[in-house]
Amino acid sequence: MHLSPPIPILRIFSEQKAREHYLDFLGFSCEWEHRFEEGMPLYMEVKRGELVIHLSEHHGDATPGSTIFVHVDDIDALHQELTAKNYPYARPGVDDLPWGRVMQVGDPFGNRIRFCQPPA
């Protein structure tokens, strides 16, 4: 039996803000999106590298204010990339903690991605 890595579902409330944050700022690509019909809530998959996240406007799919923890191999490169974008709604810093170098990025809906480069 094989178990795949989980795909977190994050609750969103605005397609425009989600695209601005996840695609433009964080550099994810939209792999696919679904609506049952026009005007209905959006459900979409975004991906960057091996990290896959589902974003949902559907009530009950997820709880706003969730955190996902993501290992990265070069937190400084990611930090520099994001800082260079001058995104007005997020200016994350990097913290040195006992379990690694951590950069937390919050989205417009209260969710957080905690990127961590473990100690060598």
Salt bridges, closest charged atoms under 4 A:
GLU15 OE2 - ARG19 NE 2.89
GLU15 OE1 - ARG35 NH2 2.16
GLU33 OE1 - ARG19 NH2 2.49
GLU45 OE1 - HIS54 NE2 2.85
GLU57 OE1 - ARG35 NH1 3.85
ASP76 OD1 - ARG101 NH1 2.70
GLU81 OE1 - ARG48 NH2 2.72
GLU81 OE2 - LYS85 NZ 3.87
ASP96 OD1 - ARG101 NE 2.61
